[in-house]
Amino acid sequence: MGKCLVKIRTMEMKTNMGLLDRALRTLLAIAILLAYILGIFNASAELALISIAGILLWTGIFGFCPLYMALDIRTNRHR
């Protein structure tokens, strides 16, 4: 009987964002979430802005932006 080997390609999440980029994203996400809590947004914009805030917060915390990786952009000093 033959063996079936499956090779799965994994994406390594290396930090590709600098400290300033991460801080700005995190602060912007917090500002959007605070505006949502205060009820500044209308109902039609809430879902989109909360989604954007979640993405900004995630990338800011982990220091990895998939779009930066796809475009070969790095804002950190380690190349």
C-alpha positions as CSV (number, residue, x, y, z in Angstrom):
1,M,0.0,0.0,0.0
2,G,1.2,3.5,-0.8
3,K,1.6,6.3,1.6
4,C,-0.3,9.5,1.0
5,L,1.7,12.4,2.3
6,V,0.0,15.8,2.4
7,K,2.2,18.8,2.8
8,I,0.4,21.8,4.2
9,R,1.9,25.2,3.6
10,T,1.8,27.4,6.7
11,M,2.2,31.1,6.9
12,E,4.7,32.2,9.5
13,M,3.5,35.3,11.3
14,K,6.7,37.4,11.6
15,T,6.4,40.9,13.0
16,N,6.4,43.3,10.1
17,M,5.1,46.4,11.8
18,G,7.2,49.0,13.8
19,L,6.3,50.4,17.2
20,L,4.8,53.6,15.9
21,D,2.6,51.8,13.4
22,R,1.4,49.4,16.1
23,A,0.7,52.2,18.6
24,L,-1.2,54.3,16.0
25,R,-3.4,51.3,15.0
26,T,-4.1,50.4,18.6
27,L,-5.0,53.9,19.5
28,L,-7.3,54.3,16.5
29,A,-9.0,51.0,17.3
30,I,-9.6,52.2,20.9
31,A,-10.9,55.6,19.6
32,I,-13.4,53.8,17.3
33,L,-14.5,51.5,20.0
34,L,-15.0,54.4,22.4
35,A,-17.0,56.3,19.8
36,Y,-19.2,53.2,19.4
37,I,-19.8,52.9,23.1
38,L,-20.8,56.6,23.2
39,G,-23.2,56.1,20.4
40,I,-21.6,58.5,17.9
41,F,-22.0,56.2,14.9
42,N,-25.3,55.6,13.1
43,A,-26.6,52.0,12.8
44,S,-25.5,51.5,9.2
45,A,-21.8,52.3,9.9
46,E,-21.5,50.4,13.2
47,L,-20.7,46.9,11.8
48,A,-18.2,48.2,9.4
49,L,-16.4,50.4,11.9
50,I,-16.4,47.7,14.6
51,S,-14.9,45.3,12.1
52,I,-12.2,47.8,11.1
53,A,-11.5,48.5,14.8
54,G,-11.1,44.7,15.4
55,I,-8.6,44.3,12.6
56,L,-6.6,47.4,13.7
57,L,-6.5,46.1,17.3
58,W,-5.5,42.6,16.2
59,T,-2.7,43.8,14.0
60,G,-1.6,46.4,16.5
61,I,-1.3,43.9,19.3
62,F,0.4,41.1,17.3
63,G,2.6,43.4,15.1
64,F,1.7,41.5,12.0
65,C,-0.3,42.8,9.0
66,P,-1.2,40.2,6.3
67,L,-1.6,43.0,3.7
68,Y,1.9,44.3,4.5
69,M,3.2,40.7,4.0
70,A,1.4,40.4,0.6
71,L,2.8,43.8,-0.5
72,D,6.3,43.1,1.0
73,I,6.1,46.2,3.2
74,R,7.8,46.3,6.6
75,T,7.7,49.3,9.0
76,N,9.9,47.6,11.6
77,R,13.7,47.9,11.5
78,H,14.4,44.2,11.3
79,R,14.5,43.1,7.7
